[in-house]
Amino acid sequence: MAGALKDLFSSSVAVMETRNSKIDASFLSSAERTYLENVSQNRKTEFIAGRFCAHEAMELANIEPGHIHIGGKGEPIWPFNIVGSITHSHGYAAAAVARKSDVLSLGVDAETDEPLSSKVLQRISNDQEQEWVKTVGGTLVQHPGKVLFSAKEATYKAWFPITHEWLGFKEAFINFHDQGNTFTVHIQKKGPIREMHGKYTMRKGMIVTAIEVPSPKSEIQL
């Protein structure tokens, strides 16, 4: 999926993915190794795979891999000059990184390509989004509910580093487009970002969604 994953982002973003569950963890910092002492084996495997992808992506971007600190909920805290996002799900892990001078924020999320329960769909979506799920289900998109869920997860990952505020599922309205596996996010909450743009891909049992928020500087240069 490496090529497909890269196609979700601009040339400013480096990506890496893996399905390897037996990665040598010696590259981790002492703080990261200490964190892993108190988590489940599954969480440990996912964490190592995600951090491995992040380090590899930084090298691909010609960025010297720096320590990625751990936030209060286990989220990655990136070096000051880098933006990035990590995802892992059922044996799959991926990361996207870029220089902060080129990209303001990134969000990437992976989910298994399977149905989303009607209960969860009701909790995360509005009427228009539910109508989209109903309309396209089983056609070009086998499990649109899960695509919607993943897009909202990627939205939050891109939103939080900018605002450091919670964003509820129903505070982000996703409008999927007919062509190109693309979507627009309309933020229903006051803040510096009112709209985001994303893409998604489906392959080998996984759905991956991605959002890239360009930096104001890079937009001016374009």
N, C-alpha and C positions, 0 to 999 in steps of 0.2 A: 504493500500500500504506500510505500515511500513516495512514489511519484504522485499518486493521488493526494497524499497528505500535503505535499509541497504545493500542489495546485490550489490549495485552499488559501494560500497567503501570497503576498507580494514578494518580490525578489529581496526585500529588506529583511525578511524573516528566514531563519534557519530552523529546520525541523529534524527530529529523529524519532524513531519508533522501535519497539522491540516486543517480541513475544517470549523472550528468554526469561525463565524463572530462576535461573541459577547463575546470577551475575556476581562476580567477585566484588565484595563491598569494601575493599581496602581503600578505595578512592574517597570514601566518606570522611567528613571531618569528625573530630572527637565529639563535638556536640551532637551531630547526627547519629553517631554510634550510641551515645548515651540515651538519646531519645528512643532508639529501637529496643533498648533493654526492657521497656515497659509496655510493649505493644504485642498484639497477637502475631503469629507466624504469617498469616495472610497479609496483614498490614505491613509487616516487615518486608515481605517479598515485593509488594506493590511499591512501597517507598523506595527501595533500592532500585527497582526498574525505572521508576519515574526520575529519580535523581541521576541515574546513568544516562537517560535520554537527554536530560537538561545539560549535563556536562558535555556530551557528544555534540549537541546542537551548538553550544557555545564555541567549541573548537571549529565546527563547520563555518561559523560566522567570524572566524579569526578573532574571537574574544577569549582572552586568557580565562579559563574556568576559575571562578572564585567561589568561595563558600556561600551556599544558599542557606540562610538562617531559617529557623522554624518559628512560625507564628503561634499564637495561643491555641489555635485549632488545628495545628499541624500543617498550615498552609505555607508555601514557600515565600520567603522574604529575599528578594533578589538583590545583588550588588547594586550600588547607587546608579550606575550608568547603564543598567540592563533592565529590560522588561521581558516577562516570560509567562508561560502557563504550562502546567503539567496535568496530565490525566492518566488514569489507570482503571481498567475494568476487566475482570475475568481473564486474567493472563495477558492482557494487552496494555502497553504503556506507551505514551508519546509525550513529547515536549516541543514547544516552539519558543524561540528567543530572538530578540532583536536589540539593537542599540537604542537607548532612550532618545537619542537625537533624531532617529528615523521614525520611531513608532511610539505612540503615547501609551498604549495598553494592548494586551493580547488575551484572548480567551479560547481555550481548546477543551473539548469534552468528548469522551468516548462512552458509548453505551452499547450493550448487546442488541442486535437487530432482532427484536422480538416484540410482541404486543405490549402496550401499556395498559394497565387496568383502567376500567372506566372510572373507578373511584379516584385514582390519581389524576386522570385527565380532567375531571371536574374540579379538582383542587387547584390545578396549575393554570387553567385556561379560561378564556372568555367565550362567548357564544360564537364569535367569528372564527376563532381558532378551532373550536370544536367542529364547526361546519366544514372547515378545510380538511380536518382529519377524516370526517365522514365522507367527503367528496372524493378524495384521492386515495383512500385506503384500498390496497389490493391492486392498484393500477401501476403507475410508475414508481410509487413508493409503497412498499409492502406494509410497513409499520409506521405510518406518519405520526402517530401519537408519541412514539419513542423519539422520532426526529424532533418534534416540538419540544419534548422534555429536554433533550440534549442541547437544543438551541438556547433554551432558557438558562441552562447551567453554564454554557459558554458565555452568555450575556453577563451573568453575575460575576464570573471570573474576570471579565474585562472591565466591569463597572467598579468593583470594590477597590482595586489599587488606585483608581482615580479619586474616589470620593471617601473611601473608608466608612461607607455606610451600607446598611442592609438594603437589599432590593428584593421585594417579594415577587413570587412567580407572576402574579396578576398585575404587577407594576411594570411589566415589560410585555408589550403586545407585539407578536411576531407576525409579519406579513410575508408569506412565502410567494415567490415569483414562479411563473409558469416555465421559464427557461433557465438552464444553467445551474440548477440546484443552489439557488441563491435566496437570501431573505433579507428583509429590513426589520430592525428592531426599533419600535417607538417606545421610548421611556416615558412612563406615566407618573413620574416623580420629579420634583424640582431638583435641579442639579446642573452641573456644567455640561453634561452630555444628554441630548434629547433624542439622538438617533444614532444607530450603529448599523453596520452592514456585515453580513456573514455568508458563509458557504457551508455545504455539507456534502459528505460522500458516504457511500455504503459499499463495503467489500469484506469478504471473508467473515461474515457473521457479525461485523461491527458497524456501528454508525458513528461517524466522527464529524463534529461541527466546529467551526472556527470563526472567530471574530477578530478583526484587526482594526484598531483605532489609530489612524495616522497622527503624527505629531503636528501641531500647528506650523512648525518650521518646515516640515517636509511638504506640507500642502502649499505653502508659499513658494517653495522652490520649484514645485511642479508647474 
